[in-house]
Amino acid sequence: MITLDQRGRRCPLPIIALARHIGDVPVDELVAVAADDPAARLDVQAWCRMRGHEYVGEEAAPDGVPVYTVRRRR
């Protein structure tokens, strides 16, 4: 799994980073996006639906920032 640190970056930058790096992991592997932009919560889920990837869920990083996990599906 790779984690993209998108703290301090506003929409659409976390999604652009996710789109740019999803191909860095094999199919069925995970990419996590740490993002403090409140829009990322919905944007990551919507991006997964539109692009055919699986939204796995959200956890908090040790500093409390949300981390959104995506499974590459294609």
PDB file with SEQRES, HELIX, SHEET and CRYST1 records, atoms N, CA, C and O in Angstrom:
SEQRES   1 A   74  MET ILE THR LEU ASP GLN ARG GLY ARG ARG CYS PRO LEU          
SEQRES   2 A   74  PRO ILE ILE ALA LEU ALA ARG HIS ILE GLY ASP VAL PRO          
SEQRES   3 A   74  VAL ASP GLU LEU VAL ALA VAL ALA ALA ASP ASP PRO ALA          
SEQRES   4 A   74  ALA ARG LEU ASP VAL GLN ALA TRP CYS ARG MET ARG GLY          
SEQRES   5 A   74  HIS GLU TYR VAL GLY GLU GLU ALA ALA PRO ASP GLY VAL          
SEQRES   6 A   74  PRO VAL TYR THR VAL ARG ARG ARG ARG                          
HELIX    1 AA1 LEU A   13  HIS A   21  1                                   9    
HELIX    2 AA2 ILE A   22  ASP A   24  5                                   3    
HELIX    3 AA3 ALA A   40  ARG A   51  1                                  12    
SHEET    1 AA1 4 ILE A   2  ASP A   5  0                                        
SHEET    2 AA1 4 LEU A  30  ALA A  34  1                                        
SHEET    3 AA1 4 PRO A  66  ARG A  71 -1                                        
SHEET    4 AA1 4 GLU A  54  ALA A  60 -1                                        
CRYST1    1.000    1.000    1.000  90.00  90.00  90.00 P 1           1          
ATOM      1  N   MET A   1       0.848  -1.177   0.000  1.00  0.00           N  
ATOM      2  CA  MET A   1       0.000   0.000   0.000  1.00  0.00           C  
ATOM      3  C   MET A   1       0.892   1.237   0.000  1.00  0.00           C  
ATOM      4  O   MET A   1       1.923   1.296   0.671  1.00  0.00           O  
ATOM      5  N   ILE A   2       0.450   2.225  -0.783  1.00  0.00           N  
ATOM      6  CA  ILE A   2       1.116   3.511  -0.728  1.00  0.00           C  
ATOM      7  C   ILE A   2       0.164   4.516  -0.087  1.00  0.00           C  
ATOM      8  O   ILE A   2      -1.055   4.397  -0.204  1.00  0.00           O  
ATOM      9  N   THR A   3       0.739   5.503   0.589  1.00  0.00           N  
ATOM     10  CA  THR A   3      -0.055   6.569   1.191  1.00  0.00           C  
ATOM     11  C   THR A   3       0.360   7.894   0.576  1.00  0.00           C  
ATOM     12  O   THR A   3       1.539   8.248   0.554  1.00  0.00           O  
ATOM     13  N   LEU A   4      -0.621   8.610   0.083  1.00  0.00           N  
ATOM     14  CA  LEU A   4      -0.392   9.922  -0.508  1.00  0.00           C  
ATOM     15  C   LEU A   4      -0.704  10.977   0.539  1.00  0.00           C  
ATOM     16  O   LEU A   4      -1.841  11.073   1.002  1.00  0.00           O  
ATOM     17  N   ASP A   5       0.284  11.762   0.916  1.00  0.00           N  
ATOM     18  CA  ASP A   5       0.092  12.810   1.917  1.00  0.00           C  
ATOM     19  C   ASP A   5      -0.391  14.073   1.219  1.00  0.00           C  
ATOM     20  O   ASP A   5       0.384  14.782   0.577  1.00  0.00           O  
ATOM     21  N   GLN A   6      -1.678  14.337   1.356  1.00  0.00           N  
ATOM     22  CA  GLN A   6      -2.290  15.494   0.705  1.00  0.00           C  
ATOM     23  C   GLN A   6      -2.754  16.525   1.730  1.00  0.00           C  
ATOM     24  O   GLN A   6      -3.644  17.328   1.451  1.00  0.00           O  
ATOM     25  N   ARG A   7      -2.154  16.498   2.908  1.00  0.00           N  
ATOM     26  CA  ARG A   7      -2.478  17.487   3.935  1.00  0.00           C  
ATOM     27  C   ARG A   7      -2.188  18.891   3.399  1.00  0.00           C  
ATOM     28  O   ARG A   7      -1.154  19.135   2.778  1.00  0.00           O  
ATOM     29  N   GLY A   8      -3.125  19.806   3.656  1.00  0.00           N  
ATOM     30  CA  GLY A   8      -2.946  21.186   3.230  1.00  0.00           C  
ATOM     31  C   GLY A   8      -3.277  21.445   1.774  1.00  0.00           C  
ATOM     32  O   GLY A   8      -3.166  22.583   1.319  1.00  0.00           O  
ATOM     33  N   ARG A   9      -3.674  20.441   1.038  1.00  0.00           N  
ATOM     34  CA  ARG A   9      -4.017  20.597  -0.366  1.00  0.00           C  
ATOM     35  C   ARG A   9      -5.525  20.582  -0.509  1.00  0.00           C  
ATOM     36  O   ARG A   9      -6.207  19.740   0.075  1.00  0.00           O  
ATOM     37  N   ARG A  10      -6.032  21.498  -1.271  1.00  0.00           N  
ATOM     38  CA  ARG A  10      -7.475  21.641  -1.453  1.00  0.00           C  
ATOM     39  C   ARG A  10      -7.940  20.989  -2.740  1.00  0.00           C  
ATOM     40  O   ARG A  10      -7.157  20.743  -3.656  1.00  0.00           O  
ATOM     41  N   CYS A  11      -9.224  20.718  -2.784  1.00  0.00           N  
ATOM     42  CA  CYS A  11      -9.877  20.150  -3.942  1.00  0.00           C  
ATOM     43  C   CYS A  11      -9.512  20.977  -5.178  1.00  0.00           C  
ATOM     44  O   CYS A  11      -9.569  22.206  -5.130  1.00  0.00           O  
ATOM     45  N   PRO A  12      -9.150  20.344  -6.245  1.00  0.00           N  
ATOM     46  CA  PRO A  12      -9.193  18.915  -6.562  1.00  0.00           C  
ATOM     47  C   PRO A  12      -7.855  18.200  -6.402  1.00  0.00           C  
ATOM     48  O   PRO A  12      -7.711  17.069  -6.865  1.00  0.00           O  
ATOM     49  N   LEU A  13      -6.877  18.829  -5.762  1.00  0.00           N  
ATOM     50  CA  LEU A  13      -5.529  18.253  -5.724  1.00  0.00           C  
ATOM     51  C   LEU A  13      -5.445  16.854  -5.118  1.00  0.00           C  
ATOM     52  O   LEU A  13      -4.718  16.027  -5.669  1.00  0.00           O  
ATOM     53  N   PRO A  14      -6.144  16.526  -4.011  1.00  0.00           N  
ATOM     54  CA  PRO A  14      -6.064  15.145  -3.516  1.00  0.00           C  
ATOM     55  C   PRO A  14      -6.569  14.110  -4.532  1.00  0.00           C  
ATOM     56  O   PRO A  14      -6.016  13.015  -4.632  1.00  0.00           O  
ATOM     57  N   ILE A  15      -7.609  14.457  -5.276  1.00  0.00           N  
ATOM     58  CA  ILE A  15      -8.145  13.520  -6.272  1.00  0.00           C  
ATOM     59  C   ILE A  15      -7.203  13.403  -7.467  1.00  0.00           C  
ATOM     60  O   ILE A  15      -7.029  12.319  -8.023  1.00  0.00           O  
ATOM     61  N   ILE A  16      -6.605  14.505  -7.853  1.00  0.00           N  
ATOM     62  CA  ILE A  16      -5.628  14.460  -8.949  1.00  0.00           C  
ATOM     63  C   ILE A  16      -4.460  13.562  -8.561  1.00  0.00           C  
ATOM     64  O   ILE A  16      -3.989  12.770  -9.379  1.00  0.00           O  
ATOM     65  N   ALA A  17      -3.988  13.677  -7.321  1.00  0.00           N  
ATOM     66  CA  ALA A  17      -2.897  12.817  -6.851  1.00  0.00           C  
ATOM     67  C   ALA A  17      -3.317  11.349  -6.855  1.00  0.00           C  
ATOM     68  O   ALA A  17      -2.547  10.483  -7.270  1.00  0.00           O  
ATOM     69  N   LEU A  18      -4.520  11.071  -6.401  1.00  0.00           N  
ATOM     70  CA  LEU A  18      -5.025   9.691  -6.403  1.00  0.00           C  
ATOM     71  C   LEU A  18      -5.077   9.150  -7.831  1.00  0.00           C  
ATOM     72  O   LEU A  18      -4.624   8.035  -8.089  1.00  0.00           O  
ATOM     73  N   ALA A  19      -5.621   9.926  -8.747  1.00  0.00           N  
ATOM     74  CA  ALA A  19      -5.718   9.485 -10.143  1.00  0.00           C  
ATOM     75  C   ALA A  19      -4.332   9.253 -10.748  1.00  0.00           C  
ATOM     76  O   ALA A  19      -4.134   8.320 -11.526  1.00  0.00           O  
ATOM     77  N   ARG A  20      -3.395  10.096 -10.388  1.00  0.00           N  
ATOM     78  CA  ARG A  20      -2.039   9.995 -10.928  1.00  0.00           C  
ATOM     79  C   ARG A  20      -1.308   8.765 -10.396  1.00  0.00           C  
ATOM     80  O   ARG A  20      -0.476   8.187 -11.095  1.00  0.00           O  
ATOM     81  N   HIS A  21      -1.614   8.362  -9.159  1.00  0.00           N  
ATOM     82  CA  HIS A  21      -0.830   7.297  -8.518  1.00  0.00           C  
ATOM     83  C   HIS A  21      -1.554   5.956  -8.381  1.00  0.00           C  
ATOM     84  O   HIS A  21      -0.948   4.989  -7.918  1.00  0.00           O  
ATOM     85  N   ILE A  22      -2.815   5.867  -8.762  1.00  0.00           N  
ATOM     86  CA  ILE A  22      -3.521   4.582  -8.624  1.00  0.00           C  
ATOM     87  C   ILE A  22      -2.815   3.485  -9.428  1.00  0.00           C  
ATOM     88  O   ILE A  22      -2.828   2.319  -9.034  1.00  0.00           O  
ATOM     89  N   GLY A  23      -2.212   3.851 -10.529  1.00  0.00           N  
ATOM     90  CA  GLY A  23      -1.496   2.880 -11.353  1.00  0.00           C  
ATOM     91  C   GLY A  23      -0.163   2.446 -10.785  1.00  0.00           C  
ATOM     92  O   GLY A  23       0.489   1.563 -11.343  1.00  0.00           O  
ATOM     93  N   ASP A  24       0.259   3.056  -9.674  1.00  0.00           N  
ATOM     94  CA  ASP A  24       1.524   2.679  -9.041  1.00  0.00           C  
ATOM     95  C   ASP A  24       1.419   1.402  -8.222  1.00  0.00           C  
ATOM     96  O   ASP A  24       2.433   0.852  -7.791  1.00  0.00           O  
ATOM     97  N   VAL A  25       0.191   0.926  -8.005  1.00  0.00           N  
ATOM     98  CA  VAL A  25       0.000  -0.323  -7.270  1.00  0.00           C  
ATOM     99  C   VAL A  25      -0.668  -1.343  -8.195  1.00  0.00           C  
ATOM    100  O   VAL A  25      -1.401  -0.964  -9.108  1.00  0.00           O  
ATOM    101  N   PRO A  26      -0.422  -2.620  -7.965  1.00  0.00           N  
ATOM    102  CA  PRO A  26      -1.076  -3.643  -8.775  1.00  0.00           C  
ATOM    103  C   PRO A  26      -2.589  -3.681  -8.516  1.00  0.00           C  
ATOM    104  O   PRO A  26      -3.066  -3.188  -7.494  1.00  0.00           O  
ATOM    105  N   VAL A  27      -3.325  -4.268  -9.448  1.00  0.00           N  
ATOM    106  CA  VAL A  27      -4.758  -4.475  -9.280  1.00  0.00           C  
ATOM    107  C   VAL A  27      -4.984  -5.238  -7.975  1.00  0.00           C  
ATOM    108  O   VAL A  27      -4.235  -6.160  -7.651  1.00  0.00           O  
ATOM    109  N   ASP A  28      -6.008  -4.854  -7.239  1.00  0.00           N  
ATOM    110  CA  ASP A  28      -6.410  -5.411  -5.942  1.00  0.00           C  
ATOM    111  C   ASP A  28      -5.552  -4.921  -4.774  1.00  0.00           C  
ATOM    112  O   ASP A  28      -5.770  -5.348  -3.641  1.00  0.00           O  
ATOM    113  N   GLU A  29      -4.594  -4.046  -5.018  1.00  0.00           N  
ATOM    114  CA  GLU A  29      -3.808  -3.465  -3.924  1.00  0.00           C  
ATOM    115  C   GLU A  29      -4.388  -2.107  -3.531  1.00  0.00           C  
ATOM    116  O   GLU A  29      -5.298  -1.603  -4.189  1.00  0.00           O  
ATOM    117  N   LEU A  30      -3.861  -1.517  -2.460  1.00  0.00           N  
ATOM    118  CA  LEU A  30      -4.449  -0.334  -1.856  1.00  0.00           C  
ATOM    119  C   LEU A  30      -3.629   0.928  -2.051  1.00  0.00           C  
ATOM    120  O   LEU A  30      -2.401   0.901  -2.121  1.00  0.00           O  
ATOM    121  N   VAL A  31      -4.356   2.039  -2.136  1.00  0.00           N  
ATOM    122  CA  VAL A  31      -3.776   3.378  -2.103  1.00  0.00           C  
ATOM    123  C   VAL A  31      -4.539   4.140  -1.025  1.00  0.00           C  
ATOM    124  O   VAL A  31      -5.770   4.124  -1.002  1.00  0.00           O  
ATOM    125  N   ALA A  32      -3.815   4.803  -0.139  1.00  0.00           N  
ATOM    126  CA  ALA A  32      -4.434   5.612   0.907  1.00  0.00           C  
ATOM    127  C   ALA A  32      -4.145   7.079   0.628  1.00  0.00           C  
ATOM    128  O   ALA A  32      -3.062   7.437   0.164  1.00  0.00           O  
ATOM    129  N   VAL A  33      -5.122   7.913   0.916  1.00  0.00           N  
ATOM    130  CA  VAL A  33      -4.985   9.353   0.720  1.00  0.00           C  
ATOM    131  C   VAL A  33      -5.241  10.042   2.058  1.00  0.00           C  
ATOM    132  O   VAL A  33      -6.359  10.009   2.574  1.00  0.00           O  
ATOM    133  N   ALA A  34      -4.207  10.666   2.618  1.00  0.00           N  
ATOM    134  CA  ALA A  34      -4.357  11.455   3.842  1.00  0.00           C  
ATOM    135  C   ALA A  34      -4.671  12.881   3.414  1.00  0.00           C  
ATOM    136  O   ALA A  34      -3.835  13.550   2.807  1.00  0.00           O  
ATOM    137  N   ALA A  35      -5.876  13.346   3.728  1.00  0.00           N  
ATOM    138  CA  ALA A  35      -6.306  14.662   3.263  1.00  0.00           C  
ATOM    139  C   ALA A  35      -7.141  15.355   4.327  1.00  0.00           C  
ATOM    140  O   ALA A  35      -8.087  14.778   4.862  1.00  0.00           O  
ATOM    141  N   ASP A  36      -6.784  16.599   4.628  1.00  0.00           N  
ATOM    142  CA  ASP A  36      -7.543  17.364   5.608  1.00  0.00           C  
ATOM    143  C   ASP A  36      -8.581  18.287   4.961  1.00  0.00           C  
ATOM    144  O   ASP A  36      -9.259  19.035   5.666  1.00  0.00           O  
ATOM    145  N   ASP A  37      -8.714  18.245   3.654  1.00  0.00           N  
ATOM    146  CA  ASP A  37      -9.760  19.004   2.971  1.00  0.00           C  
ATOM    147  C   ASP A  37     -11.087  18.277   3.198  1.00  0.00           C  
ATOM    148  O   ASP A  37     -11.207  17.110   2.827  1.00  0.00           O  
ATOM    149  N   PRO A  38     -12.082  18.931   3.793  1.00  0.00           N  
ATOM    150  CA  PRO A  38     -13.360  18.256   4.058  1.00  0.00           C  
ATOM    151  C   PRO A  38     -14.031  17.699   2.804  1.00  0.00           C  
ATOM    152  O   PRO A  38     -14.772  16.721   2.891  1.00  0.00           O  
ATOM    153  N   ALA A  39     -13.787  18.297   1.653  1.00  0.00           N  
ATOM    154  CA  ALA A  39     -14.396  17.816   0.409  1.00  0.00           C  
ATOM    155  C   ALA A  39     -13.858  16.448   0.006  1.00  0.00           C  
ATOM    156  O   ALA A  39     -14.522  15.723  -0.734  1.00  0.00           O  
ATOM    157  N   ALA A  40     -12.679  16.086   0.475  1.00  0.00           N  
ATOM    158  CA  ALA A  40     -12.082  14.808   0.087  1.00  0.00           C  
ATOM    159  C   ALA A  40     -12.942  13.623   0.503  1.00  0.00           C  
ATOM    160  O   ALA A  40     -12.948  12.598  -0.179  1.00  0.00           O  
ATOM    161  N   ARG A  41     -13.659  13.743   1.596  1.00  0.00           N  
ATOM    162  CA  ARG A  41     -14.492  12.637   2.094  1.00  0.00           C  
ATOM    163  C   ARG A  41     -15.469  12.173   1.003  1.00  0.00           C  
ATOM    164  O   ARG A  41     -15.594  10.973   0.757  1.00  0.00           O  
ATOM    165  N   LEU A  42     -16.142  13.089   0.367  1.00  0.00           N  
ATOM    166  CA  LEU A  42     -17.092  12.739  -0.694  1.00  0.00           C  
ATOM    167  C   LEU A  42     -16.410  12.564  -2.035  1.00  0.00           C  
ATOM    168  O   LEU A  42     -16.809  11.714  -2.831  1.00  0.00           O  
ATOM    169  N   ASP A  43     -15.381  13.363  -2.294  1.00  0.00           N  
ATOM    170  CA  ASP A  43     -14.701  13.310  -3.589  1.00  0.00           C  
ATOM    171  C   ASP A  43     -14.054  11.952  -3.850  1.00  0.00           C  
ATOM    172  O   ASP A  43     -14.140  11.427  -4.960  1.00  0.00           O  
ATOM    173  N   VAL A  44     -13.409  11.385  -2.839  1.00  0.00           N  
ATOM    174  CA  VAL A  44     -12.749  10.087  -3.029  1.00  0.00           C  
ATOM    175  C   VAL A  44     -13.786   9.017  -3.347  1.00  0.00           C  
ATOM    176  O   VAL A  44     -13.578   8.200  -4.243  1.00  0.00           O  
ATOM    177  N   GLN A  45     -14.890   9.016  -2.629  1.00  0.00           N  
ATOM    178  CA  GLN A  45     -15.940   8.027  -2.878  1.00  0.00           C  
ATOM    179  C   GLN A  45     -16.529   8.189  -4.281  1.00  0.00           C  
ATOM    180  O   GLN A  45     -16.742   7.203  -4.986  1.00  0.00           O  
ATOM    181  N   ALA A  46     -16.789   9.425  -4.678  1.00  0.00           N  
ATOM    182  CA  ALA A  46     -17.351   9.682  -6.008  1.00  0.00           C  
ATOM    183  C   ALA A  46     -16.364   9.277  -7.093  1.00  0.00           C  
ATOM    184  O   ALA A  46     -16.760   8.697  -8.104  1.00  0.00           O  
ATOM    185  N   TRP A  47     -15.088   9.574  -6.898  1.00  0.00           N  
ATOM    186  CA  TRP A  47     -14.072   9.214  -7.878  1.00  0.00           C  
ATOM    187  C   TRP A  47     -14.018   7.685  -8.045  1.00  0.00           C  
ATOM    188  O   TRP A  47     -13.908   7.184  -9.164  1.00  0.00           O  
ATOM    189  N   CYS A  48     -14.097   6.961  -6.939  1.00  0.00           N  
ATOM    190  CA  CYS A  48     -14.079   5.494  -7.005  1.00  0.00           C  
ATOM    191  C   CYS A  48     -15.263   4.973  -7.820  1.00  0.00           C  
ATOM    192  O   CYS A  48     -15.094   4.083  -8.653  1.00  0.00           O  
ATOM    193  N   ARG A  49     -16.449   5.516  -7.589  1.00  0.00           N  
ATOM    194  CA  ARG A  49     -17.635   5.084  -8.353  1.00  0.00           C  
ATOM    195  C   ARG A  49     -17.460   5.376  -9.835  1.00  0.00           C  
ATOM    196  O   ARG A  49     -17.790   4.538 -10.674  1.00  0.00           O  
ATOM    197  N   MET A  50     -16.954   6.534 -10.160  1.00  0.00           N  
ATOM    198  CA  MET A  50     -16.804   6.934 -11.567  1.00  0.00           C  
ATOM    199  C   MET A  50     -15.712   6.154 -12.284  1.00  0.00           C  
ATOM    200  O   MET A  50     -15.806   5.920 -13.489  1.00  0.00           O  
ATOM    201  N   ARG A  51     -14.679   5.751 -11.556  1.00  0.00           N  
ATOM    202  CA  ARG A  51     -13.518   5.105 -12.185  1.00  0.00           C  
ATOM    203  C   ARG A  51     -13.465   3.597 -11.991  1.00  0.00           C  
ATOM    204  O   ARG A  51     -12.553   2.940 -12.492  1.00  0.00           O  
ATOM    205  N   GLY A  52     -14.439   3.039 -11.263  1.00  0.00           N  
ATOM    206  CA  GLY A  52     -14.502   1.585 -11.123  1.00  0.00           C  
ATOM    207  C   GLY A  52     -13.566   0.999 -10.085  1.00  0.00           C  
ATOM    208  O   GLY A  52     -13.210  -0.177 -10.166  1.00  0.00           O  
ATOM    209  N   HIS A  53     -13.162   1.800  -9.109  1.00  0.00           N  
ATOM    210  CA  HIS A  53     -12.325   1.307  -8.024  1.00  0.00           C  
ATOM    211  C   HIS A  53     -13.176   1.173  -6.762  1.00  0.00           C  
ATOM    212  O   HIS A  53     -14.289   1.697  -6.701  1.00  0.00           O  
ATOM    213  N   GLU A  54     -12.656   0.480  -5.769  1.00  0.00           N  
ATOM    214  CA  GLU A  54     -13.414   0.224  -4.542  1.00  0.00           C  
ATOM    215  C   GLU A  54     -12.985   1.176  -3.430  1.00  0.00           C  
ATOM    216  O   GLU A  54     -11.807   1.244  -3.080  1.00  0.00           O  
ATOM    217  N   TYR A  55     -13.944   1.903  -2.882  1.00  0.00           N  
ATOM    218  CA  TYR A  55     -13.686   2.723  -1.699  1.00  0.00           C  
ATOM    219  C   TYR A  55     -13.722   1.781  -0.505  1.00  0.00           C  
ATOM    220  O   TYR A  55     -14.766   1.197  -0.212  1.00  0.00           O  
ATOM    221  N   VAL A  56     -12.608   1.624   0.181  1.00  0.00           N  
ATOM    222  CA  VAL A  56     -12.502   0.685   1.292  1.00  0.00           C  
ATOM    223  C   VAL A  56     -12.985   1.313   2.594  1.00  0.00           C  
ATOM    224  O   VAL A  56     -13.654   0.656   3.391  1.00  0.00           O  
ATOM    225  N   GLY A  57     -12.648   2.587   2.812  1.00  0.00           N  
ATOM    226  CA  GLY A  57     -13.098   3.231   4.031  1.00  0.00           C  
ATOM    227  C   GLY A  57     -12.187   4.345   4.484  1.00  0.00           C  
ATOM    228  O   GLY A  57     -11.266   4.760   3.781  1.00  0.00           O  
ATOM    229  N   GLU A  58     -12.473   4.814   5.682  1.00  0.00           N  
ATOM    230  CA  GLU A  58     -11.766   5.959   6.261  1.00  0.00           C  
ATOM    231  C   GLU A  58     -11.274   5.607   7.652  1.00  0.00           C  
ATOM    232  O   GLU A  58     -11.989   4.983   8.436  1.00  0.00           O  
ATOM    233  N   GLU A  59     -10.060   6.008   7.949  1.00  0.00           N  
ATOM    234  CA  GLU A  59      -9.489   5.894   9.286  1.00  0.00           C  
ATOM    235  C   GLU A  59      -8.809   7.212   9.595  1.00  0.00           C  
ATOM    236  O   GLU A  59      -8.635   8.052   8.713  1.00  0.00           O  
ATOM    237  N   ALA A  60      -8.431   7.388  10.831  1.00  0.00           N  
ATOM    238  CA  ALA A  60      -7.709   8.598  11.216  1.00  0.00           C  
ATOM    239  C   ALA A  60      -6.222   8.286  11.348  1.00  0.00           C  
ATOM    240  O   ALA A  60      -5.834   7.267  11.919  1.00  0.00           O  
ATOM    241  N   ALA A  61      -5.403   9.178  10.812  1.00  0.00           N  
ATOM    242  CA  ALA A  61      -3.958   9.092  11.009  1.00  0.00           C  
ATOM    243  C   ALA A  61      -3.654   9.436  12.471  1.00  0.00           C  
ATOM    244  O   ALA A  61      -4.531   9.950  13.165  1.00  0.00           O  
ATOM    245  N   PRO A  62      -2.450   9.169  12.951  1.00  0.00           N  
ATOM    246  CA  PRO A  62      -2.107   9.503  14.334  1.00  0.00           C  
ATOM    247  C   PRO A  62      -2.347  10.979  14.685  1.00  0.00           C  
ATOM    248  O   PRO A  62      -2.625  11.310  15.837  1.00  0.00           O  
ATOM    249  N   ASP A  63      -2.238  11.855  13.689  1.00  0.00           N  
ATOM    250  CA  ASP A  63      -2.471  13.285  13.959  1.00  0.00           C  
ATOM    251  C   ASP A  63      -3.937  13.677  13.787  1.00  0.00           C  
ATOM    252  O   ASP A  63      -4.275  14.858  13.870  1.00  0.00           O  
ATOM    253  N   GLY A  64      -4.810  12.694  13.548  1.00  0.00           N  
ATOM    254  CA  GLY A  64      -6.241  12.937  13.437  1.00  0.00           C  
ATOM    255  C   GLY A  64      -6.732  13.237  12.035  1.00  0.00           C  
ATOM    256  O   GLY A  64      -7.939  13.353  11.824  1.00  0.00           O  
ATOM    257  N   VAL A  65      -5.842  13.366  11.080  1.00  0.00           N  
ATOM    258  CA  VAL A  65      -6.240  13.644   9.695  1.00  0.00           C  
ATOM    259  C   VAL A  65      -6.890  12.398   9.109  1.00  0.00           C  
ATOM    260  O   VAL A  65      -6.380  11.294   9.299  1.00  0.00           O  
ATOM    261  N   PRO A  66      -8.008  12.551   8.398  1.00  0.00           N  
ATOM    262  CA  PRO A  66      -8.638  11.402   7.760  1.00  0.00           C  
ATOM    263  C   PRO A  66      -7.740  10.795   6.674  1.00  0.00           C  
ATOM    264  O   PRO A  66      -7.068  11.504   5.925  1.00  0.00           O  
ATOM    265  N   VAL A  67      -7.756   9.484   6.618  1.00  0.00           N  
ATOM    266  CA  VAL A  67      -7.035   8.740   5.583  1.00  0.00           C  
ATOM    267  C   VAL A  67      -8.061   7.865   4.874  1.00  0.00           C  
ATOM    268  O   VAL A  67      -8.691   7.004   5.489  1.00  0.00           O  
ATOM    269  N   TYR A  68      -8.220   8.095   3.582  1.00  0.00           N  
ATOM    270  CA  TYR A  68      -9.208   7.386   2.765  1.00  0.00           C  
ATOM    271  C   TYR A  68      -8.488   6.301   1.980  1.00  0.00           C  
ATOM    272  O   TYR A  68      -7.482   6.566   1.322  1.00  0.00           O  
ATOM    273  N   THR A  69      -9.003   5.084   2.049  1.00  0.00           N  
ATOM    274  CA  THR A  69      -8.341   3.954   1.402  1.00  0.00           C  
ATOM    275  C   THR A  69      -9.148   3.472   0.214  1.00  0.00           C  
ATOM    276  O   THR A  69     -10.368   3.328   0.284  1.00  0.00           O  
ATOM    277  N   VAL A  70      -8.433   3.225  -0.890  1.00  0.00           N  
ATOM    278  CA  VAL A  70      -9.021   2.813  -2.165  1.00  0.00           C  
ATOM    279  C   VAL A  70      -8.323   1.546  -2.639  1.00  0.00           C  
ATOM    280  O   VAL A  70      -7.098   1.436  -2.579  1.00  0.00           O  
ATOM    281  N   ARG A  71      -9.124   0.584  -3.113  1.00  0.00           N  
ATOM    282  CA  ARG A  71      -8.562  -0.630  -3.714  1.00  0.00           C  
ATOM    283  C   ARG A  71      -8.638  -0.490  -5.230  1.00  0.00           C  
ATOM    284  O   ARG A  71      -9.704  -0.242  -5.793  1.00  0.00           O  
ATOM    285  N   ARG A  72      -7.497  -0.653  -5.874  1.00  0.00           N  
ATOM    286  CA  ARG A  72      -7.465  -0.600  -7.337  1.00  0.00           C  
ATOM    287  C   ARG A  72      -8.179  -1.825  -7.888  1.00  0.00           C  
ATOM    288  O   ARG A  72      -7.872  -2.950  -7.493  1.00  0.00           O  
ATOM    289  N   ARG A  73      -9.113  -1.624  -8.781  1.00  0.00           N  
ATOM    290  CA  ARG A  73      -9.891  -2.733  -9.330  1.00  0.00           C  
ATOM    291  C   ARG A  73      -9.658  -2.983 -10.819  1.00  0.00           C  
ATOM    292  O   ARG A  73     -10.125  -3.994 -11.344  1.00  0.00           O  
ATOM    293  N   ARG A  74      -8.963  -2.107 -11.499  1.00  0.00           N  
ATOM    294  CA  ARG A  74      -8.714  -2.359 -12.915  1.00  0.00           C  
ATOM    295  C   ARG A  74      -7.421  -1.722 -13.341  1.00  0.00           C  
ATOM    296  O   ARG A  74      -7.036  -1.824 -14.505  1.00  0.00           O  
TER     297      ARG A  74                                                      
END                                                                             
